[in-house]
Amino acid sequence: MNGEVRPGNGFPSEQGPLAGARVLQIIPELDAGGAERTTVDIAAALAAAGARPLVATTGGRLVGELQAKGGVWLPFPAASKNPVAMALNVGRLMRLCRREGVQIIHARSRAPAWVALGAARRLGIPFVTTYHGSYSGRTGVKVLYNSVMARGDAVIANSHYTADLIRSLHAEQAGERVQVIHRGTDLAIFNPVAVGPARVEALRRAWGVQPHERVVLLAARLTAWKGQRVLIEAARRMRDAGVPDFVVVLAGDPQGRVAYERELDGLIAARGLDGIVRRVGHCVDMPAAFRAASVVAVPSVEPEAFGRSAVEAQALGTPVVVSDLGAVPETVLSPPAVPQAQRTGWRVTAGDDAALAEALTEALSLGASARDALGRRGRAHVAAHFSLERMCEDTLAVYARLLGPAAM
């Protein structure tokens, strides 16, 4: 296997060891997000392997895609955090599992995980969890609530950073059952060849970017810990240093954070960056967005549990500059951790706008040959370690192991 996606979406062969297996994933809602996208991806892989992929959720915008890829939506009030409703949901989920002949329950969020744990233990079937976030917790009650994600017969962490947190906070519950399976990127979608110039140009026009301008992109929801303020300050430094022909695009949904929107707009105006920094809202075509960028910034000021943007950008051959914090450094090769010739991006101290500005300027200054070489290394790095194919194979292997000899 060379890391590229094989025909048939790169999923395991049909009628393999999981043929006929009935696996239920449970998640609050099936809207946009890393956990939700992974749920659909694993359901598609299960369908391709001949299994019956069930998803218990309230619904959401990805339900249609789930069903188109062979998944089965089971309407279920999985988003409820009310203790009484959760207790009643245990019985409801048990009845659903009996009806469908479920053999494994896989929980991807804490509230439905408590429901799933109760149902799985009473039914005597394996229980799997995946940590899509760090769930650190600051009080005893919160740590206890979070601990359900460490109580699976298999506990999947989406990064080594997350795995270390699980072991430090929930060693008693998790034991030796923690396994790292990185979030997978679809290399057929996040592929430079698959993103035509028309898509890129349409997006640049929508953003108001001129043909000669180079885009520094931050693709993240508008929340303070994603580092938008740090990037604005870095943009000020770059402008003052005479860096030419660049614009900063903040692509992300404010998700109702009106005060933060106003704060960012005020900061942009106060720094005299109205013509350089722009907010463009939610972006649907992320492959085109990463191709439209000359460099992608991930300047988070709090730890990321994985850091999907950095991986997807590298898959498309776009340079990345990331905070050296949380799990993101696992995805980006940068000196001094590797020789200069192996670099796929830059890591900078979180919150250091001067260091961020310097790295972004260096990335923008790359010549064509150096940029192409870095892009090829980035895509090869993602293909080797963070492909959708690898994530699906590793996850389905967990299911097969828990089902025992009958699935091997």
C-alpha positions in Angstrom: 0.0 0.0 0.0 1.5 3.4 -1.0 -0.8 5.6 1.1 -2.9 6.9 -1.9 -6.6 6.1 -1.9 -7.5 3.0 -3.9 -10.5 2.6 -6.1 -13.7 2.2 -4.2 -12.8 5.0 -1.9 -9.9 3.1 -0.5 -12.0 1.1 1.9 -11.5 -2.5 2.9 -12.6 -5.1 0.5 -16.3 -6.1 0.3 -17.3 -9.3 2.1 -14.3 -9.2 4.4 -14.1 -10.3 8.0 -16.8 -7.9 9.0 -19.3 -9.1 6.4 -22.7 -9.2 8.0 -21.6 -7.5 11.2 -24.0 -5.0 12.7 -22.1 -2.0 14.1 -24.0 1.0 15.7 -22.3 4.4 16.0 -24.0 6.9 18.3 -23.5 10.6 18.1 -25.7 13.6 19.2 -26.2 15.1 15.8 -24.9 14.5 12.3 -24.0 18.1 11.3 -20.7 19.4 10.1 -17.6 18.6 12.3 -14.8 16.2 12.7 -16.7 13.6 14.8 -19.7 13.8 12.4 -17.6 13.5 9.3 -15.7 10.5 10.8 -19.0 8.8 11.6 -20.1 9.0 8.0 -16.6 7.8 6.8 -16.7 4.8 9.0 -20.2 4.0 8.0 -19.2 4.0 4.4 -16.2 1.8 5.1 -18.4 -0.7 7.0 -20.9 -0.8 4.1 -18.0 -1.5 1.7 -16.9 -4.3 4.0 -20.3 -5.9 3.8 -21.3 -4.9 7.3 -24.6 -3.1 8.3 -23.6 0.4 9.5 -26.1 1.8 11.8 -26.0 5.4 13.2 -28.2 6.5 16.1 -28.6 10.3 16.1 -31.2 13.0 16.2 -30.4 13.8 12.6 -28.5 16.6 10.8 -27.3 17.8 7.4 -25.0 14.8 6.9 -27.9 12.2 7.1 -28.4 12.3 3.3 -24.7 11.6 2.7 -24.7 8.9 5.3 -27.6 7.1 3.6 -26.1 7.6 0.1 -22.9 5.9 1.3 -24.8 2.8 2.7 -25.3 3.9 6.2 -28.6 3.4 8.1 -30.0 6.4 10.1 -31.8 5.4 13.3 -33.6 8.5 14.7 -32.6 8.6 18.3 -32.6 11.4 20.9 -28.8 11.1 21.4 -28.2 14.8 22.0 -30.0 14.8 25.3 -28.0 15.7 28.4 -30.9 15.5 30.8 -30.1 12.8 33.4 -33.7 11.5 33.5 -33.9 11.4 29.7 -30.5 9.7 29.5 -31.6 7.0 31.9 -34.7 6.4 29.8 -32.6 6.3 26.7 -30.6 3.3 28.0 -33.7 1.1 27.7 -34.7 2.7 24.4 -31.2 2.0 23.0 -31.3 -1.6 24.3 -34.6 -2.2 22.5 -33.2 -0.6 19.3 -30.1 -2.8 19.5 -32.1 -6.0 20.0 -34.3 -5.1 17.1 -31.3 -4.5 14.8 -29.2 -7.3 16.2 -26.4 -4.9 17.1 -23.0 -6.5 17.9 -20.9 -3.4 18.8 -21.8 0.1 20.0 -19.4 2.9 19.2 -19.9 6.2 21.0 -18.4 9.5 19.8 -19.6 11.9 22.4 -20.0 11.9 26.2 -23.7 12.2 26.9 -24.7 9.4 24.4 -21.7 7.4 25.6 -23.2 7.1 29.1 -26.4 5.8 27.5 -24.4 3.4 25.2 -22.3 2.2 28.1 -25.4 1.2 30.1 -27.0 -0.5 27.1 -23.8 -2.3 26.0 -23.1 -3.7 29.5 -26.6 -5.0 30.0 -26.7 -6.5 26.5 -23.2 -8.0 26.9 -21.8 -6.5 23.7 -18.6 -4.6 23.1 -18.5 -0.9 23.8 -16.1 1.4 21.8 -15.4 5.1 22.3 -13.5 7.7 20.3 -12.0 10.8 21.8 -12.6 13.6 19.2 -11.6 16.2 21.8 -9.4 16.5 24.8 -12.1 16.7 27.5 -9.7 17.8 30.1 -12.1 18.8 32.9 -11.4 21.1 35.8 -13.7 19.7 38.6 -14.2 16.3 40.0 -17.7 16.1 38.7 -16.6 17.0 35.2 -13.7 14.6 35.3 -16.2 11.8 36.3 -18.6 12.8 33.5 -15.7 12.8 31.0 -14.5 9.4 32.2 -17.1 7.5 30.3 -15.0 8.0 27.1 -12.3 6.0 28.8 -14.5 3.1 29.8 -14.7 1.4 26.4 -13.5 -2.1 25.6 -11.5 -0.2 23.1 -10.7 3.5 23.6 -9.6 5.3 20.4 -7.7 8.6 20.6 -7.5 10.9 17.6 -3.9 11.8 18.4 -1.0 11.0 20.7 -1.6 14.2 22.5 -5.2 13.1 23.3 -4.0 9.6 24.2 -1.6 11.1 26.8 -4.4 13.1 28.3 -6.6 10.1 28.6 -3.8 8.1 30.4 -3.1 11.0 32.7 -6.7 11.8 33.7 -8.4 8.4 33.4 -5.7 5.8 33.9 -7.9 3.6 36.1 -10.7 3.5 33.6 -8.7 3.3 30.4 -6.0 0.9 31.5 -4.0 -0.3 28.4 -7.0 -0.1 26.0 -6.1 3.3 24.5 -5.2 3.2 20.8 -4.2 6.1 18.6 -6.1 6.3 15.2 -5.5 9.7 13.6 -8.4 11.4 11.8 -8.2 10.4 8.2 -8.2 12.7 5.2 -9.8 11.7 1.9 -6.9 12.0 -0.6 -9.3 11.7 -3.5 -11.1 14.9 -2.4 -8.1 16.8 -1.0 -6.1 16.3 -4.1 -4.5 19.1 -6.2 -5.5 17.3 -9.4 -9.1 17.1 -8.3 -9.5 20.8 -7.6 -9.8 22.6 -10.9 -8.7 26.2 -11.5 -12.3 27.4 -12.0 -13.2 26.4 -8.4 -10.2 28.2 -7.0 -10.8 31.4 -9.1 -14.5 31.4 -8.1 -13.7 31.3 -4.5 -11.0 34.0 -4.8 -13.5 36.3 -6.5 -16.1 35.6 -3.8 -13.5 36.6 -1.2 -12.6 39.8 -3.2 -9.0 38.7 -3.8 -7.2 40.3 -6.7 -5.2 38.1 -9.1 -1.9 39.4 -7.8 -2.7 38.9 -4.1 -1.5 36.0 -2.1 -3.9 34.5 0.5 -3.0 33.7 4.1 -5.9 31.6 5.2 -7.2 30.7 8.6 -10.1 28.3 8.3 -11.7 27.9 11.7 -14.9 28.8 13.5 -14.7 32.3 15.1 -13.7 31.6 18.6 -10.9 33.2 20.5 -8.8 30.1 21.1 -8.5 29.5 17.3 -6.1 32.5 17.3 -7.7 35.0 14.9 -6.4 37.9 17.1 -2.8 36.6 16.9 -3.0 36.4 13.1 -4.4 39.9 12.9 -1.4 41.2 14.9 1.0 39.1 12.7 -0.6 40.7 9.6 0.1 44.2 11.1 3.8 43.2 11.5 4.0 41.9 8.0 2.5 45.0 6.5 4.8 47.2 8.6 7.8 45.1 7.4 6.8 45.8 3.8 5.6 42.3 2.8 3.8 42.9 -0.5 0.6 41.7 -2.1 -0.9 39.6 0.7 -4.4 39.4 2.2 -5.5 37.5 5.3 -8.8 35.5 5.0 -10.6 34.5 8.1 -13.0 31.8 6.9 -15.3 30.5 9.6 -18.7 30.5 11.1 -19.2 32.8 14.1 -21.7 30.4 15.6 -23.6 33.2 17.3 -20.5 34.8 18.9 -21.6 38.4 18.0 -19.3 40.0 20.6 -16.2 38.3 19.2 -17.1 39.2 15.7 -17.3 42.9 16.7 -14.0 42.6 18.6 -12.3 41.2 15.6 -13.7 43.9 13.3 -12.6 46.5 15.8 -9.1 45.1 16.0 -8.8 45.0 12.2 -9.9 48.6 12.0 -7.7 49.7 14.9 -4.6 48.2 13.2 -5.5 49.8 9.8 -5.9 46.4 8.1 -9.4 46.9 6.5 -7.9 46.3 3.1 -5.8 43.4 4.1 -7.8 41.3 6.6 -11.3 40.1 5.8 -13.9 37.9 7.3 -15.7 35.7 4.7 -17.9 33.5 6.9 -18.3 29.7 6.5 -16.6 28.1 3.5 -18.3 25.1 1.9 -15.5 24.2 -0.6 -12.5 23.6 1.7 -10.3 21.9 -1.0 -10.7 24.9 -3.2 -10.0 27.2 -0.2 -6.7 25.5 0.7 -5.7 25.5 -3.0 -6.5 29.3 -3.2 -4.2 29.9 -0.2 -0.5 30.6 -0.5 -0.1 29.6 3.1 -2.5 28.2 5.7 -2.2 29.4 9.3 -3.3 27.4 12.4 -2.4 29.8 15.2 -4.4 28.2 18.0 -3.7 29.5 21.5 -5.1 26.4 23.2 -4.3 22.8 22.4 -6.0 21.2 19.4 -7.0 17.6 19.9 -6.0 16.9 16.2 -5.9 19.8 13.8 -7.6 18.8 10.6 -6.9 22.0 8.7 -3.1 21.5 8.8 -3.5 18.0 7.4 -5.9 18.8 4.7 -3.8 21.8 3.5 -0.7 19.6 3.3 -2.6 17.0 1.4 -3.2 19.8 -1.2 0.4 20.8 -1.2 -0.1 24.1 0.5 2.5 25.3 3.1 1.2 25.5 6.7 2.3 27.5 9.8 0.9 26.1 13.0 1.2 26.7 16.8 3.6 24.3 18.5 0.8 23.2 20.8 -1.4 20.2 21.4 -1.7 17.6 18.6 -1.0 19.8 15.6 2.8 19.4 15.8 2.2 15.6 15.3 1.0 16.4 11.8 3.6 19.0 10.6 7.3 18.2 10.1 9.5 21.1 11.0 13.1 21.8 12.1 14.6 21.2 14.6 12.6 18.0 14.9 13.5 17.0 11.4 16.2 18.2 8.9 15.3 21.2 6.8 15.1 18.9 3.7 12.2 17.1 5.4 10.1 20.2 6.3 6.4 20.2 5.5 5.6 23.4 7.3 6.5 25.7 10.2 5.8 25.4 14.0 5.8 28.6 16.1 5.2 29.3 19.7 1.5 29.8 20.4 0.4 33.4 20.9 3.7 34.8 19.5 2.5 37.1 16.7 6.1 38.1 15.8 7.2 34.5 15.3 4.0 33.8 13.3 4.6 36.8 11.1 8.2 35.7 10.5 7.1 32.1 9.5 4.3 33.3 7.3 6.7 35.7 5.5 9.2 32.9 5.0 6.5 30.7 3.5 5.3 33.4 1.2 8.9 34.0 0.1 9.4 30.5 -1.2 10.5 30.2 -4.8 8.5 28.0 -7.2 10.8 25.0 -7.0 11.1 25.1 -3.1 7.3 25.5 -2.8 6.6 22.6 -5.1 9.1 20.4 -3.2 7.6 21.3 0.1 4.1 20.6 -1.3 5.1 17.1 -2.5 6.6 16.3 0.9 3.5 17.5 2.7 1.2 15.3 0.6 3.4 12.3 1.0 3.5 12.8 4.7 -0.3 12.9 4.9 -0.7 9.9 2.6 1.7 7.9 4.8 0.1 8.8 8.2 -3.3 10.5 8.0 -5.2 9.0 5.1 -8.9 8.1 5.2 -7.9 4.6 4.1 -5.6 4.1 7.1 -8.2 5.4 9.6 -10.9 3.2 8.2 -8.7 0.1 8.2 -7.5 0.6 11.7 -11.0 1.3 13.0 -12.5 -1.7 11.3 -9.6 -3.8 12.7 -10.7 -2.7 16.2 -14.3 -4.0 15.5 -13.0 -7.3 14.1 -10.8 -7.9 17.2 -13.7 -7.2 19.5 -16.0 -9.5 17.6 -13.5 -12.3 18.0 -12.7 -15.4 15.9 -16.0 -15.1 14.1 -14.9 -11.9 12.5 -11.3 -12.8 11.8 
